[in-house]
Amino acid sequence: MFPIEVFLAYTSACILLVLSPGPDNILAIARGVSQGKLAACVSGTASGIGILFHVVAATAGLTLLIQTSATAFYVIKFIGASYLIWLGIKVLRNRDLISIESVEKKPLHTIFMTGFLSAALNPKPGLFVLAFIPQFVNPELGSVSIQMIVYGFWFALMTTVGFSLMGIFSHHLKYVLQAKPRLQNGLNISAGVTFVTAGLAVAFMKQK
């Protein structure tokens, strides 16, 4: 059902996607710098589960509904864009997403929900999953739904591992930020701008 050459090609494409800069891996990196390795892993896991949510939705046909129903598309788009822009404005105002100072630590459940909602409320991953994963599915090899779930789970797992590792290794950035306090401020501004830009990209996304 899963030819090795197809699976390897799919894995390579997923790795490139995981490494591409975006709001979700920035969240994991920020948690690693500010709160340590466990927080980074929780954020990375939340993003992976958010991706898995889109995979299950796409398999169940919900993403197809969003793609074909103008009302559903714009409702989801508005919610996702609003959440990302709100996160960005919050980061720009507080400048504490990436911090080496003694700030109040976020509870792990808050870190998880922030990471999950950032991925799950963004319709772009859902539409991407619907367009990307089926390219590797072959109806002649068995159940399309099972293939979608397996490929999607593998993508979600790589997202979890990749984002978590980014956050874990970013913990070492603390030493650089201690020597360059202006860099910390610049990274917070960049993170805030990334969230706002991602939100605006969702807001102006057109239904295909």
GUNU-639234 format. One record per residue (C-alpha): x, y, z; residue number from 1. Coordinates in pm, 1 decimal, decimal comma. Layout:
N
KEDO         c1         c2         c3     i
KEDO          X          Y          Z   NUM
...
This chain:
208
KEDO         c1         c2         c3     i
KEDO        0,0        0,0        0,0     1
KEDO      297,5      227,8       62,8     2
KEDO      571,0      182,6     -202,1     3
KEDO      909,8      268,2      -49,8     4
KEDO     1010,0      507,1     -329,9     5
KEDO      684,1      699,9     -295,9     6
KEDO      712,1      706,3       83,3     7
KEDO     1071,0      836,5       67,2     8
KEDO      970,9     1110,8     -177,5     9
KEDO      681,2     1204,7       48,6    10
KEDO      908,7     1210,6      353,9    11
KEDO     1157,6     1437,5      177,9    12
KEDO      881,8     1681,8       82,1    13
KEDO      749,2     1681,6      439,1    14
KEDO     1093,7     1755,7      583,3    15
KEDO     1124,0     2061,6      359,3    16
KEDO      780,0     2177,6      473,3    17
KEDO      866,2     2131,2      840,8    18
KEDO     1187,5     2332,0      799,9    19
KEDO     1010,7     2618,5      622,0    20
KEDO      974,2     2921,9      853,9    21
KEDO      621,6     2978,7      980,2    22
KEDO      424,8     3085,9     1287,5    23
KEDO      403,9     2735,9     1436,8    24
KEDO      775,3     2653,1     1442,2    25
KEDO      844,7     3008,6     1561,7    26
KEDO      615,8     2933,5     1857,4    27
KEDO      814,7     2620,3     1942,3    28
KEDO     1144,7     2806,7     1913,7    29
KEDO     1015,1     3089,7     2132,0    30
KEDO      898,3     2845,5     2398,2    31
KEDO     1238,3     2676,5     2395,2    32
KEDO     1423,7     3003,5     2447,1    33
KEDO     1188,5     3141,3     2711,7    34
KEDO     1076,8     2837,6     2907,0    35
KEDO     1297,2     2541,7     2823,4    36
KEDO     1293,9     2209,6     2644,7    37
KEDO      969,9     2069,2     2787,7    38
KEDO      771,4     2375,4     2680,2    39
KEDO      924,6     2350,0     2331,6    40
KEDO      821,6     1983,3     2305,5    41
KEDO      467,5     2062,5     2423,1    42
KEDO      437,2     2338,5     2161,4    43
KEDO      578,6     2113,7     1888,6    44
KEDO      341,5     1832,3     1985,4    45
KEDO       46,3     2072,7     1978,7    46
KEDO      136,4     2180,5     1625,2    47
KEDO      161,6     1817,5     1516,8    48
KEDO     -181,2     1741,3     1660,9    49
KEDO     -314,3     2052,0     1484,2    50
KEDO     -184,7     1910,2     1156,1    51
KEDO     -342,9     1574,5     1238,6    52
KEDO     -672,2     1756,4     1297,0    53
KEDO     -654,9     1889,1      940,5    54
KEDO     -568,3     1542,7      809,1    55
KEDO     -869,2     1383,6      980,1    56
KEDO    -1090,3     1670,6      862,0    57
KEDO     -965,8     1633,2      505,8    58
KEDO    -1018,7     1257,0      514,9    59
KEDO    -1370,4     1304,7      648,4    60
KEDO    -1447,3     1555,5      374,6    61
KEDO    -1468,9     1862,4      598,2    62
KEDO    -1184,6     2038,8      420,6    63
KEDO    -1352,6     1966,2       89,8    64
KEDO    -1663,9     2132,8      230,8    65
KEDO    -1458,6     2440,2      321,4    66
KEDO    -1311,1     2442,0      -27,7    67
KEDO    -1651,6     2422,9     -197,7    68
KEDO    -1876,5     2616,2       43,7    69
KEDO    -1819,9     2992,0       36,8    70
KEDO    -1985,7     3041,9      376,1    71
KEDO    -1782,7     2772,2      553,4    72
KEDO    -1463,7     2893,9      387,9    73
KEDO    -1504,9     3257,0      493,6    74
KEDO    -1613,9     3170,8      848,6    75
KEDO    -1307,8     2950,0      905,6    76
KEDO    -1085,3     3202,4      730,5    77
KEDO    -1209,1     3487,2      951,6    78
KEDO    -1155,0     3287,2     1271,9    79
KEDO     -807,1     3170,8     1170,9    80
KEDO     -692,0     3511,7     1047,3    81
KEDO     -825,5     3686,2     1358,5    82
KEDO     -646,1     3445,5     1590,8    83
KEDO     -310,1     3477,4     1414,6    84
KEDO     -332,0     3857,1     1396,9    85
KEDO     -433,3     3871,5     1764,2    86
KEDO     -128,2     3660,3     1856,2    87
KEDO       95,6     3888,9     1650,9    88
KEDO      -35,8     4208,9     1806,6    89
KEDO        0,0     4056,4     2153,1    90
KEDO      363,4     3968,4     2083,9    91
KEDO      437,5     4314,3     1940,5    92
KEDO      282,1     4484,9     2243,3    93
KEDO      435,3     4270,8     2518,2    94
KEDO      765,3     4170,8     2352,0    95
KEDO      784,8     3869,4     2584,5    96
KEDO      731,9     3571,4     2355,7    97
KEDO     1110,0     3529,9     2337,9    98
KEDO     1254,5     3625,5     2674,5    99
KEDO     1555,1     3538,2     2890,6   100
KEDO     1431,1     3744,6     3183,4   101
KEDO     1245,9     3603,4     3482,7   102
KEDO      893,4     3625,8     3346,1   103
KEDO      588,0     3435,3     3459,9   104
KEDO      599,8     3091,5     3304,5   105
KEDO      304,8     2987,1     3094,2   106
KEDO      123,4     2671,3     3209,8   107
KEDO      188,7     2376,8     2980,4   108
KEDO     -180,8     2347,0     2896,2   109
KEDO     -179,3     2711,7     2780,5   110
KEDO      129,6     2647,6     2567,5   111
KEDO      -39,7     2340,9     2420,4   112
KEDO     -366,3     2519,1     2337,8   113
KEDO     -183,1     2814,3     2180,0   114
KEDO       17,3     2580,8     1955,4   115
KEDO     -283,0     2367,0     1868,7   116
KEDO     -514,0     2659,4     1787,4   117
KEDO     -243,6     2830,2     1580,6   118
KEDO     -230,2     2521,7     1355,6   119
KEDO     -592,2     2406,3     1373,2   120
KEDO     -761,7     2743,7     1317,1   121
KEDO     -547,2     2826,4     1016,1   122
KEDO     -732,2     2700,5      704,5   123
KEDO     -416,7     2706,6      491,0   124
KEDO     -275,6     2379,2      631,7   125
KEDO     -612,9     2212,8      576,3   126
KEDO     -632,1     2314,7      212,5   127
KEDO     -264,6     2227,4      173,2   128
KEDO     -317,9     1879,0      318,1   129
KEDO     -610,6     1826,8       81,2   130
KEDO     -394,8     1924,4     -217,3   131
KEDO      -64,6     1767,8     -104,7   132
KEDO     -129,6     1425,0       44,9   133
KEDO     -358,5     1292,6     -233,0   134
KEDO      -66,7     1332,2     -476,3   135
KEDO       91,3     1031,0     -305,1   136
KEDO     -226,9      825,1     -268,1   137
KEDO     -292,7      543,0     -514,0   138
KEDO     -651,1      402,2     -508,2   139
KEDO     -523,7       84,8     -673,6   140
KEDO     -314,7        3,7     -364,3   141
KEDO     -600,8       -2,8     -114,5   142
KEDO     -824,8      219,1       93,9   143
KEDO     -780,5      588,1       12,1   144
KEDO     -888,2      686,5      364,1   145
KEDO     -626,7      462,4      527,0   146
KEDO     -356,2      597,1      297,9   147
KEDO     -461,3      956,9      378,1   148
KEDO     -451,9      888,9      752,5   149
KEDO     -114,2      710,0      742,9   150
KEDO       52,5      974,8      526,1   151
KEDO     -107,9     1247,9      736,5   152
KEDO       -0,9     1088,4     1064,2   153
KEDO      357,0     1063,6      934,1   154
KEDO      351,2     1433,1      838,8   155
KEDO      210,3     1523,8     1182,4   156
KEDO      476,3     1311,1     1354,7   157
KEDO      756,7     1477,6     1159,1   158
KEDO      606,3     1816,6     1241,9   159
KEDO      605,3     1727,1     1611,6   160
KEDO      963,3     1598,3     1610,8   161
KEDO     1097,0     1875,7     1387,3   162
KEDO      938,0     2162,6     1576,4   163
KEDO     1033,7     2010,1     1912,6   164
KEDO     1397,6     1975,0     1807,3   165
KEDO     1400,0     2335,1     1682,9   166
KEDO     1271,9     2446,0     2022,3   167
KEDO     1514,8     2226,1     2216,6   168
KEDO     1820,9     2349,3     2029,8   169
KEDO     1699,6     2708,5     2037,8   170
KEDO     1730,8     2692,9     2417,7   171
KEDO     2103,1     2753,8     2361,1   172
KEDO     2014,8     3092,5     2209,8   173
KEDO     1978,5     3220,3     2565,0   174
KEDO     2353,1     3269,0     2588,1   175
KEDO     2357,8     3470,8     2266,3   176
KEDO     2061,1     3682,3     2375,5   177
KEDO     2224,4     3756,4     2709,9   178
KEDO     2515,9     3913,1     2525,3   179
KEDO     2294,9     4091,9     2269,9   180
KEDO     1978,3     4226,1     2436,6   181
KEDO     1877,6     4417,7     2123,2   182
KEDO     1862,3     4089,8     1935,4   183
KEDO     1595,6     3964,3     2175,9   184
KEDO     1380,0     4268,1     2102,3   185
KEDO     1433,7     4223,4     1729,6   186
KEDO     1334,5     3856,3     1744,2   187
KEDO     1013,0     3943,3     1928,1   188
KEDO      928,0     4204,3     1666,1   189
KEDO     1005,1     3956,8     1387,5   190
KEDO      786,9     3691,3     1553,9   191
KEDO      498,9     3937,4     1595,4   192
KEDO      526,7     4050,7     1235,2   193
KEDO      532,6     3686,6     1120,2   194
KEDO      206,5     3612,1     1301,4   195
KEDO       36,7     3925,7     1168,4   196
KEDO      162,6     3855,2      815,4   197
KEDO       39,5     3495,9      835,4   198
KEDO     -298,5     3621,9      955,4   199
KEDO     -323,2     3872,7      672,3   200
KEDO     -223,0     3601,8      422,3   201
KEDO     -512,2     3391,7      549,7   202
KEDO     -747,9     3691,5      542,9   203
KEDO     -672,9     3759,8      175,5   204
KEDO     -670,0     3395,1       75,6   205
KEDO     -920,9     3325,8     -199,1   206
KEDO    -1136,7     3019,0     -232,9   207
KEDO    -1025,5     2791,6     -515,6   208
